[in-house]
Amino acid sequence: MPPAARGTLFVKTVPLDPLQKLFIIFIVLHIVIFFASLHHVPEAMMMQAIKETHRVLKKGGAVIFLEPIGKKGSYFELIRLVEDEREIQKLAFDAIKNASSIGLENKKEEILYLERSYDNYLNILNVFVDDEKERKEYTVQAKKVATQLAKDANLSIEDYRFKSIARVNVLQKT
């Protein structure tokens, strides 16, 4: 192990293509976390990302996947205005389920409900949608959706909270 790698954990987002390996090649890891990220890996490379995770995990190590679930009436009602990710989310979940074929056993699965506000959505738009005209169009659409959901709950748009639904899977290297 090179001296620079000893005692240091490098955290870096690394593009994954057929010729690349994860940045951490000299360390065997106890845990790897995919935080709302596997569904952003191209479908053709999801299993490769999981195989690479398996490679860097020590025996008995764990990988945790937290992936969003798009459901009607949830925070997804706003997110889908920009991009409906239901299909790619399903493909990511299928890849997680298939991880048992490479020696990652599913130890636990839970559904989490996080609260999000309309203002949270506006902040996300400001980060991910560069085009001002496009951002304004999404804002108008989202305000209609949020206003109706808030009205149905007898709340103001400022007080209404969306459920942001996520699935957590904990897999262990056997």
Number of C-alpha atoms within 10 A of each C-alpha: 8 6 7 7 13 10 8 9 10 9 8 9 8 10 10 17 11 8 5 10 17 15 14 14 12 11 16 13 20 15 17 16 13 16 13 16 14 25 22 12 16 15 15 9 15 20 20 17 20 19 16 15 22 23 17 20 21 17 16 14 18 24 22 19 23 20 23 25 21 21 13 8 14 19 23 21 19 23 17 13 14 16 9 14 17 16 11 16 21 16 18 23 20 13 20 22 15 16 20 15 8 14 15 26 20 19 10 11 14 11 14 16 14 12 14 15 17 21 12 12 16 17 10 11 20 12 9 10 14 10 10 11 10 12 16 14 12 18 18 10 12 21 15 13 18 23 17 15 20 18 13 11 13 11 14 15 20 12 12 20 22 22 17 20 18 18 16 18 21 18 25 24 22 14
